[in-house]
Amino acid sequence: MSFQPPKGVDDIHLPESGIWRRVLTAWEEWSERFGYPLIITPIFESTELFERGVGDTTDVVTKQMYTFEDKGGRSITLRPEGTAGVVRAFLDSGAQGAWKAAYSGPMFRYERPQKGRNRQFYQVGVEYLDVEAPMADIEVIELGYRYIEDVGVEELELRINSLGDATCRPVYLENLRQFFKDIEEDLCDDSVALIDRNPLRILDCKVCADVVGDAPSMTDFLCNECQAHYDAVKRGLDTVGIPFIEDKKLVRGLDYYTRTAFEYIGIGLDAAQNAVGGGGRYDGLAESIGGRRAPGVGFALGIDRIVLALGEQPGEPELDIYVVSETTPADALPLVSALRRGGLAVDFDASGRSVKAQFKSAAKSGAPTTVILHGQGQDVSVRIEDDRHEIPLQEVVNWLISHK
């Protein structure tokens, strides 16, 4: 009997896992560079958190959540996104004033599996809370753009829009609702059901994309405050050299967004969905889940899609050094341990195979340096590509560390 992963869930191993490690390591470096400390939230939360936070008319809540009853009779949901949980954690902490957090981990949505869309998928993201100024939007957008650019996604495109707020959006929604009623016969059944409940979601319907092109745009209805915020964000992006395209139909797939909304598009990504991430401002989210007012902005990036956008790449060596012992593994162990403690990535054969077999493993590992231990107390041969050096055993650790 053998087992396979459930549908929509993948095993990730070499050589692809080497790209994943590089991409995730770069994420930790970039989020730290922008001042976002790590936060780790539960993989499952109360179902009501997502119903109230994400929106009970969204596809995420109505169709895609993995929800179950635990042994205490409570309704629990595997997290379909990261923001609601981070905002809950912020409120629980009692923190006051500007607050930043970066997260990473698996998310879960029951969708039809396809290229770039799995039922378990991996996201990284940041949230910047208790700050309403457009400068926060600019910083968040720049962080995502710089990171995606740095890991090597080519033909990267940033699209932005403003979704207004509670002051100006109601007027827009009424105009949008009337527009959809006029073309109701051309809409799919799901969109028709949303006309009165949440017409904004229809703009995000892939089935109706061809018939909503002339729908009114939120940017034509912005109040003075929202227009000023949007203009400041655009000016800031120009200042830091981030190119962008205004997309008046961009609404994102979650109900909590207000004002700024944005997406990062991998133009060259060969998949049904070419967005590698996105986000926006969500000034009312904290209140919608029962907390105090805490305006915020953030994004989530799909690591699965970023890796897909990178395509096949030569894997970077996982190791700095492979140690070959001509005697026993026990003789090699002190040297291997010392090198690892010196900050080098080192592997060796622990099973006592032949020297020939060890050299094959060294070649397969991709390590640029091979150390050959001739025998206990003897000198060591160091082979770096085609160059060979004879080093006294007592000096080899310092020598290798200095030549890293």
C-alpha positions as CSV (number, residue, x, y, z in Angstrom):
1,M,0.0,0.0,0.0
2,S,1.3,3.5,-0.9
3,F,0.0,6.9,-0.1
4,Q,-0.1,10.0,-2.3
5,P,-0.7,13.6,-1.2
6,P,-4.3,14.8,-1.2
7,K,-5.5,16.5,-4.4
8,G,-4.3,20.1,-4.5
9,V,-1.4,19.5,-2.1
10,D,2.2,19.0,-3.3
11,D,5.5,17.6,-1.9
12,I,8.3,20.1,-2.5
13,H,11.8,18.7,-2.7
14,L,15.1,19.1,-4.6
15,P,15.7,20.7,-7.0
16,E,12.7,23.0,-6.5
17,S,13.0,23.1,-2.7
18,G,16.4,24.8,-3.3
19,I,14.6,27.7,-5.0
20,W,12.0,27.8,-2.2
21,R,14.8,28.1,0.4
22,R,16.4,30.9,-1.4
23,V,13.1,32.8,-1.9
24,L,12.1,32.4,1.8
25,T,15.5,33.4,3.0
26,A,15.3,36.5,0.9
27,W,11.9,37.3,2.4
28,E,13.3,37.2,5.9
29,E,16.1,39.6,4.9
30,W,13.8,42.1,3.1
31,S,11.1,42.2,5.8
32,E,13.7,42.7,8.5
33,R,15.3,45.4,6.4
34,F,12.0,47.3,6.4
35,G,11.6,46.9,10.1
36,Y,8.9,44.2,10.2
37,P,9.4,41.7,13.1
38,L,8.2,38.1,12.8
39,I,4.8,37.1,14.0
40,I,3.5,33.5,14.1
41,T,-0.3,33.0,14.3
42,P,-2.3,29.8,14.6
43,I,-3.0,27.8,11.4
44,F,-6.6,27.5,12.5
45,E,-8.9,30.1,14.0
46,S,-12.6,30.6,14.9
47,T,-14.7,30.4,11.8
48,E,-16.4,33.7,12.8
49,L,-13.1,35.6,12.6
50,F,-13.0,35.0,8.8
51,E,-16.7,35.4,8.3
52,R,-16.7,38.8,9.9
53,G,-13.2,39.8,8.8
54,V,-12.9,38.5,5.2
55,G,-16.6,39.0,4.3
56,D,-19.5,36.6,4.2
57,T,-20.3,37.3,0.6
58,T,-16.8,36.5,-0.7
59,D,-16.0,33.3,-2.5
60,V,-13.3,32.6,0.1
61,V,-16.0,32.4,2.9
62,T,-18.9,31.0,0.9
63,K,-17.1,28.4,-1.2
64,Q,-13.5,27.8,-0.2
65,M,-12.9,27.6,3.5
66,Y,-11.9,24.3,5.2
67,T,-14.3,24.4,8.2
68,F,-14.9,21.7,10.8
69,E,-16.3,21.3,14.3
70,D,-13.7,20.4,16.9
71,K,-14.3,18.0,19.8
72,G,-15.6,20.9,21.9
73,G,-18.3,21.7,19.4
74,R,-16.6,24.9,18.2
75,S,-16.6,25.9,14.5
76,I,-12.9,26.0,13.4
77,T,-11.4,27.0,10.0
78,L,-8.0,26.5,8.6
79,R,-6.8,30.0,7.8
80,P,-7.5,30.9,4.1
81,E,-5.5,34.1,4.5
82,G,-3.2,35.8,7.0
83,T,-4.4,39.3,7.7
84,A,-7.4,38.6,9.8
85,G,-5.4,36.4,12.2
86,V,-2.6,39.0,12.5
87,V,-5.1,41.8,13.2
88,R,-6.7,39.6,15.9
89,A,-3.3,39.0,17.4
90,F,-2.6,42.8,17.4
91,L,-5.8,43.5,19.2
92,D,-5.2,40.7,21.7
93,S,-1.8,42.1,22.5
94,G,-3.2,45.4,23.7
95,A,-0.5,47.2,21.6
96,Q,-1.0,50.9,21.0
97,G,0.5,53.1,18.2
98,A,2.2,52.1,15.0
99,W,2.8,48.3,14.9
100,K,4.4,46.1,12.2
101,A,4.5,42.4,11.7
102,A,5.8,40.0,9.0
103,Y,4.5,36.4,8.6
104,S,4.9,33.3,6.5
105,G,3.2,30.0,6.3
106,P,0.7,27.7,4.6
107,M,-2.9,28.8,3.8
108,F,-5.8,26.7,2.8
109,R,-8.7,27.1,0.3
110,Y,-10.8,24.5,-1.3
111,E,-10.4,25.4,-5.0
112,R,-10.1,23.6,-8.2
113,P,-6.4,22.7,-8.4
114,Q,-4.6,24.2,-11.4
115,K,-1.2,25.6,-12.2
116,G,-0.4,28.2,-9.7
117,R,-3.4,27.5,-7.5
118,N,-3.3,24.8,-4.9
119,R,-5.5,23.9,-1.9
120,Q,-2.6,24.3,0.4
121,F,-0.5,27.3,-0.7
122,Y,2.3,29.2,1.0
123,Q,2.2,33.0,1.6
124,V,4.4,35.6,3.1
125,G,3.1,39.0,4.0
126,V,3.3,42.1,6.2
127,E,0.8,44.2,8.1
128,Y,1.3,47.8,9.2
129,L,-1.3,48.7,11.8
130,D,-2.6,51.8,13.6
131,V,-1.2,54.2,10.9
132,E,-3.6,55.9,8.5
133,A,-1.1,58.0,6.6
134,P,-0.4,57.2,2.9
135,M,3.3,56.9,3.8
136,A,2.5,53.5,5.3
137,D,0.9,52.4,2.0
138,I,4.0,53.5,0.0
139,E,6.4,51.7,2.3
140,V,4.3,48.4,2.2
141,I,4.0,48.5,-1.6
142,E,7.7,49.2,-2.0
143,L,8.7,46.4,0.3
144,G,6.7,43.9,-1.8
145,Y,8.0,45.2,-5.1
146,R,11.7,45.3,-4.1
147,Y,11.5,41.7,-2.7
148,I,9.8,40.3,-5.8
149,E,12.2,42.1,-8.0
150,D,15.2,40.9,-6.0
151,V,14.3,37.2,-6.1
152,G,14.3,37.4,-9.9
153,V,10.7,37.7,-11.2
154,E,10.9,39.2,-14.6
155,E,8.4,41.5,-16.3
156,L,7.0,42.6,-12.9
157,E,4.1,45.0,-13.0
158,L,2.4,46.9,-10.2
159,R,-1.3,47.7,-10.6
160,I,-3.0,50.1,-8.1
161,N,-6.5,51.5,-7.5
162,S,-8.5,53.2,-4.8
163,L,-11.7,51.7,-3.4
164,G,-12.8,54.7,-1.4
165,D,-14.2,54.6,2.1
166,A,-17.4,54.7,4.0
167,T,-18.0,58.3,3.0
168,C,-17.8,58.0,-0.8
169,R,-18.2,54.3,-1.5
170,P,-22.0,54.1,-0.8
171,V,-22.8,56.5,-3.7
172,Y,-20.5,54.5,-6.0
173,L,-22.1,51.2,-5.0
174,E,-25.6,52.5,-5.8
175,N,-24.4,53.6,-9.3
176,L,-22.7,50.3,-9.7
177,R,-25.8,48.4,-8.6
178,Q,-27.9,50.2,-11.1
179,F,-25.4,49.5,-13.9
180,F,-25.6,45.8,-13.2
181,K,-29.3,45.8,-13.0
182,D,-29.4,47.2,-16.5
183,I,-27.2,44.4,-17.8
184,E,-28.6,41.7,-15.5
185,E,-29.4,39.3,-18.3
186,D,-25.8,39.2,-19.4
187,L,-24.4,38.3,-15.9
188,C,-23.8,34.8,-14.6
189,D,-26.1,33.5,-11.8
190,D,-23.6,34.1,-9.1
191,S,-23.2,37.8,-10.1
192,V,-26.9,38.3,-10.3
193,A,-27.2,37.1,-6.7
194,L,-24.6,39.7,-5.7
195,I,-26.2,42.8,-7.3
196,D,-28.1,43.8,-4.1
197,R,-25.8,42.2,-1.5
198,N,-22.3,43.2,-2.8
199,P,-22.0,44.5,-6.3
200,L,-18.3,45.3,-5.9
201,R,-17.6,41.6,-6.0
202,I,-19.0,41.3,-9.5
203,L,-16.0,43.3,-10.8
204,D,-13.9,40.4,-9.6
205,C,-15.9,37.7,-11.4
206,K,-13.9,36.0,-14.1
207,V,-17.0,34.7,-15.9
208,C,-18.4,38.2,-16.3
209,A,-15.2,40.0,-17.1
210,D,-16.2,40.7,-20.7
211,V,-19.5,42.4,-19.8
212,V,-18.4,44.6,-16.9
213,G,-15.8,46.6,-18.8
214,D,-18.0,49.8,-18.9
215,A,-19.0,49.6,-15.3
216,P,-18.5,52.9,-13.3
217,S,-15.1,53.3,-11.6
218,M,-14.6,54.1,-8.0
219,T,-12.0,56.7,-8.7
220,D,-14.7,58.8,-10.3
221,F,-16.6,59.0,-7.0
222,L,-13.8,59.5,-4.5
223,C,-14.3,62.1,-1.7
224,N,-11.7,64.7,-1.2
225,E,-10.0,62.8,1.6
226,C,-9.7,59.6,-0.4
227,Q,-8.6,61.4,-3.5
228,A,-5.9,63.2,-1.5
229,H,-4.7,59.9,0.0
230,Y,-4.6,58.2,-3.5
231,D,-2.7,61.1,-5.0
232,A,-0.2,61.0,-2.1
233,V,0.4,57.2,-2.7
234,K,1.0,57.8,-6.4
235,R,3.4,60.6,-5.7
236,G,5.3,58.5,-3.1
237,L,5.7,55.6,-5.6
238,D,7.1,58.0,-8.1
239,T,9.5,59.3,-5.5
240,V,10.9,55.9,-4.7
241,G,11.1,54.9,-8.3
242,I,8.3,52.2,-8.4
243,P,6.5,52.1,-11.7
244,F,2.8,51.5,-11.6
245,I,-0.3,51.2,-13.7
246,E,-3.7,52.4,-12.5
247,D,-6.3,49.7,-12.9
248,K,-9.8,51.1,-12.2
249,K,-11.4,47.6,-12.1
250,L,-9.0,46.2,-9.5
251,V,-11.0,45.3,-6.4
252,R,-9.1,42.3,-4.9
253,G,-11.0,39.3,-3.6
254,L,-11.7,40.2,0.0
255,D,-14.2,42.6,1.5
256,Y,-12.1,44.4,4.0
257,Y,-10.2,46.7,1.6
258,T,-10.6,50.5,1.7
259,R,-8.8,53.1,-0.2
260,T,-5.6,51.7,-1.6
261,A,-5.6,48.3,-3.4
262,F,-2.8,46.9,-5.4
263,E,-1.5,43.7,-7.1
264,Y,1.9,42.5,-8.3
265,I,1.6,40.9,-11.7
266,G,4.2,38.5,-13.2
267,I,3.5,39.2,-16.8
268,G,5.5,36.2,-17.9
269,L,3.8,33.8,-15.5
270,D,2.3,30.9,-17.5
271,A,-0.7,30.2,-15.3
272,A,-4.5,30.9,-15.1
273,Q,-3.7,33.6,-12.5
274,N,-0.6,35.7,-13.1
275,A,-0.8,37.8,-9.9
276,V,2.0,36.8,-7.6
277,G,0.6,38.8,-4.7
278,G,-1.3,41.9,-3.6
279,G,-2.9,43.8,-0.8
280,G,-4.3,47.1,0.3
281,R,-5.6,49.2,3.1
282,Y,-8.2,47.9,5.5
283,D,-9.1,50.7,7.9
284,G,-12.3,49.0,9.2
285,L,-11.1,45.4,9.7
286,A,-10.2,45.6,13.4
287,E,-13.7,47.0,14.2
288,S,-15.4,44.4,12.1
289,I,-14.0,41.6,14.3
290,G,-15.0,43.4,17.5
291,G,-11.9,45.5,18.2
292,R,-11.1,49.2,18.4
293,R,-10.4,51.2,15.4
294,A,-7.0,50.4,14.1
295,P,-6.4,51.4,10.4
296,G,-3.9,49.2,8.6
297,V,-2.3,48.2,5.3
298,G,-0.6,45.1,4.2
299,F,0.0,42.5,1.5
300,A,0.3,38.8,0.9
301,L,2.6,37.2,-1.7
302,G,2.2,33.6,-3.0
303,I,5.5,31.8,-2.8
304,D,4.1,29.0,-5.0
305,R,3.4,31.5,-7.8
306,I,6.7,33.3,-7.3
307,V,8.6,30.1,-7.7
308,L,6.5,29.2,-10.7
309,A,7.3,32.7,-12.2
310,L,11.0,32.1,-11.7
311,G,10.8,29.0,-14.0
312,E,13.5,26.4,-14.1
313,Q,16.7,27.7,-12.6
314,P,20.1,26.2,-11.9
315,G,19.9,25.3,-8.2
316,E,22.4,27.1,-5.9
317,P,24.7,24.7,-4.0
318,E,23.1,23.8,-0.7
319,L,26.6,23.0,0.7
320,D,29.9,24.8,1.0
321,I,32.0,21.7,1.6
322,Y,31.7,17.9,1.3
323,V,34.2,15.9,3.4
324,V,35.6,12.6,2.0
325,S,37.3,10.4,4.5
326,E,39.8,7.7,3.4
327,T,39.4,6.0,6.8
328,T,36.2,6.0,8.9
329,P,33.4,8.5,9.5
330,A,34.5,8.8,13.1
331,D,37.8,10.3,11.9
332,A,35.9,12.9,9.8
333,L,33.4,13.9,12.5
334,P,35.6,16.3,14.5
335,L,36.5,18.2,11.3
336,V,32.9,18.3,10.0
337,S,31.7,19.5,13.4
338,A,34.4,22.3,13.6
339,L,33.6,23.5,10.1
340,R,29.8,23.6,10.8
341,R,30.5,25.6,14.0
342,G,32.6,27.9,11.9
343,G,29.6,28.8,9.8
344,L,30.0,26.5,6.8
345,A,27.4,24.2,5.3
346,V,29.1,20.8,5.4
347,D,28.1,17.2,4.7
348,F,29.9,13.8,4.7
349,D,29.1,10.1,4.4
350,A,28.1,8.7,7.8
351,S,27.8,5.1,6.6
352,G,31.4,4.3,5.9
353,R,31.1,3.7,2.1
354,S,34.1,3.5,-0.2
355,V,36.1,6.5,-1.2
356,K,34.8,6.2,-4.7
357,A,31.2,6.2,-3.6
358,Q,32.0,9.3,-1.4
359,F,33.4,11.2,-4.3
360,K,30.2,10.4,-6.3
361,S,28.2,11.9,-3.4
362,A,30.4,14.9,-3.3
363,A,29.9,15.5,-7.0
364,K,26.1,15.0,-6.7
365,S,25.9,17.5,-3.8
366,G,27.1,20.4,-5.9
367,A,29.5,21.5,-3.1
368,P,32.2,23.7,-4.7
369,T,34.8,22.4,-2.3
370,T,35.8,18.9,-1.4
371,V,38.0,18.1,1.6
372,I,39.8,14.7,1.5
373,L,40.8,13.5,4.9
374,H,43.7,11.1,4.4
375,G,43.8,9.6,7.8
376,Q,43.8,10.5,11.5
377,G,46.5,13.1,12.2
378,Q,47.6,13.5,8.6
379,D,47.4,16.4,6.3
380,V,44.2,17.2,4.4
381,S,43.7,17.7,0.6
382,V,41.3,20.5,-0.3
383,R,40.0,20.5,-3.8
384,I,38.3,23.7,-4.9
385,E,37.0,23.1,-8.5
386,D,40.3,22.2,-10.4
387,D,42.7,23.6,-7.7
388,R,44.1,21.3,-5.1
389,H,45.8,22.3,-1.8
390,E,47.6,20.3,0.8
391,I,46.8,21.8,4.3
392,P,48.0,20.6,7.7
393,L,45.1,19.2,9.6
394,Q,45.4,21.6,12.5
395,E,45.2,24.6,10.1
396,V,42.5,23.4,7.8
397,V,39.5,24.8,9.7
398,N,40.8,28.3,9.8
399,W,42.0,28.0,6.2
400,L,38.6,26.9,4.9
401,I,36.7,29.6,6.9
402,S,39.0,32.3,5.5
403,H,38.5,31.0,2.0
404,K,34.7,30.8,2.2
